[in-house]
Amino acid sequence: MSDTESAQTESAVNPGENVAAEAPAEEISYHAVEKDGVVTAIWEMQGRKHVRTIDPRSRQGQDILRLYTTEHHDEVHAPEASEAATS
């Protein structure tokens, strides 16, 4: 088998592998859609492209919201904790 045939065979087995390696993947992010202070939807975005909408009441939606509020809570309270420690 020649090198060309080998490369073609590998491409046929893993057709998306080379494409993914060439183009950098856009980062996935989540955006909460709020109305009157209540999250009504979560948008999953890949770069600037809307991939899907997640129901905030679903298990996955709850996990995403919990993760965000935990991170946000830690960022807000971290300076207060360090100020209290130095006082």
C-alpha positions as a Markdown table, in Angstrom:
| # | Residue | x | y | z |
|---|---|---|---|---|
| 1 | Met | 0.0 | 0.0 | 0.0 |
| 2 | Ser | 1.4 | 3.4 | -0.9 |
| 3 | Asp | 1.6 | 6.4 | 1.4 |
| 4 | Thr | -1.2 | 8.1 | -0.6 |
| 5 | Glu | -3.5 | 5.1 | -0.2 |
| 6 | Ser | -2.7 | 5.0 | 3.5 |
| 7 | Ala | -3.6 | 8.6 | 4.0 |
| 8 | Gln | -6.8 | 8.2 | 2.1 |
| 9 | Thr | -7.7 | 5.2 | 4.2 |
| 10 | Glu | -7.0 | 7.1 | 7.5 |
| 11 | Ser | -9.1 | 10.0 | 6.3 |
| 12 | Ala | -12.0 | 7.7 | 5.5 |
| 13 | Val | -11.8 | 6.2 | 9.0 |
| 14 | Asn | -11.6 | 9.5 | 10.8 |
| 15 | Pro | -13.1 | 12.1 | 8.4 |
| 16 | Gly | -13.7 | 14.8 | 10.9 |
| 17 | Glu | -10.4 | 14.5 | 12.7 |
| 18 | Asn | -8.3 | 16.5 | 10.2 |
| 19 | Val | -11.0 | 19.3 | 9.9 |
| 20 | Ala | -11.1 | 19.7 | 13.7 |
| 21 | Ala | -7.3 | 19.9 | 13.9 |
| 22 | Glu | -7.1 | 22.6 | 11.1 |
| 23 | Ala | -9.9 | 24.9 | 12.4 |
| 24 | Pro | -9.7 | 26.1 | 16.0 |
| 25 | Ala | -12.9 | 25.3 | 17.9 |
| 26 | Glu | -14.8 | 28.2 | 19.2 |
| 27 | Glu | -15.4 | 28.2 | 22.9 |
| 28 | Ile | -18.8 | 27.2 | 24.2 |
| 29 | Ser | -20.4 | 29.8 | 26.5 |
| 30 | Tyr | -23.8 | 30.1 | 28.2 |
| 31 | His | -26.0 | 33.3 | 28.4 |
| 32 | Ala | -28.9 | 33.6 | 30.8 |
| 33 | Val | -32.0 | 35.3 | 29.3 |
| 34 | Glu | -33.8 | 37.2 | 32.1 |
| 35 | Lys | -37.2 | 38.8 | 32.3 |
| 36 | Asp | -38.2 | 40.7 | 35.5 |
| 37 | Gly | -35.2 | 39.2 | 37.3 |
| 38 | Val | -36.1 | 35.6 | 36.5 |
| 39 | Val | -34.0 | 33.4 | 34.1 |
| 40 | Thr | -36.4 | 32.3 | 31.3 |
| 41 | Ala | -33.9 | 30.6 | 29.1 |
| 42 | Ile | -30.2 | 29.7 | 28.8 |
| 43 | Trp | -28.5 | 30.1 | 25.4 |
| 44 | Glu | -25.6 | 27.9 | 24.5 |
| 45 | Met | -23.3 | 29.8 | 22.2 |
| 46 | Gln | -20.3 | 28.7 | 20.1 |
| 47 | Gly | -18.5 | 31.9 | 19.5 |
| 48 | Arg | -21.2 | 34.2 | 18.1 |
| 49 | Lys | -23.4 | 31.3 | 16.9 |
| 50 | His | -26.5 | 30.3 | 18.9 |
| 51 | Val | -26.3 | 26.5 | 19.2 |
| 52 | Arg | -29.4 | 25.7 | 21.3 |
| 53 | Thr | -31.7 | 27.0 | 24.0 |
| 54 | Ile | -31.8 | 25.2 | 27.4 |
| 55 | Asp | -34.7 | 25.3 | 29.7 |
| 56 | Pro | -33.5 | 26.7 | 33.1 |
| 57 | Arg | -35.9 | 24.3 | 34.8 |
| 58 | Ser | -34.3 | 21.2 | 33.2 |
| 59 | Arg | -31.6 | 19.2 | 35.0 |
| 60 | Gln | -28.9 | 20.6 | 32.7 |
| 61 | Gly | -30.2 | 24.1 | 33.1 |
| 62 | Gln | -30.1 | 23.8 | 36.9 |
| 63 | Asp | -26.5 | 22.5 | 36.7 |
| 64 | Ile | -25.4 | 25.5 | 34.5 |
| 65 | Leu | -27.1 | 28.0 | 36.8 |
| 66 | Arg | -25.7 | 26.4 | 39.9 |
| 67 | Leu | -22.2 | 26.5 | 38.4 |
| 68 | Tyr | -22.6 | 30.1 | 37.4 |
| 69 | Thr | -24.0 | 31.3 | 40.8 |
| 70 | Thr | -21.3 | 29.4 | 42.7 |
| 71 | Glu | -18.5 | 31.0 | 40.6 |
| 72 | His | -20.2 | 34.5 | 40.8 |
| 73 | His | -20.7 | 34.1 | 44.6 |
| 74 | Asp | -17.1 | 33.2 | 45.1 |
| 75 | Glu | -15.8 | 36.2 | 43.1 |
| 76 | Val | -18.1 | 38.7 | 45.0 |
| 77 | His | -17.3 | 37.4 | 48.5 |
| 78 | Ala | -13.6 | 36.7 | 48.0 |
| 79 | Pro | -12.5 | 40.4 | 48.5 |
| 80 | Glu | -14.6 | 40.7 | 51.7 |
| 81 | Ala | -13.1 | 37.6 | 53.2 |
| 82 | Ser | -9.5 | 38.9 | 52.5 |
| 83 | Glu | -10.4 | 42.3 | 54.1 |
| 84 | Ala | -11.8 | 40.6 | 57.2 |
| 85 | Ala | -8.6 | 38.5 | 57.5 |
| 86 | Thr | -6.4 | 41.6 | 57.4 |
| 87 | Ser | -8.4 | 43.6 | 59.9 |
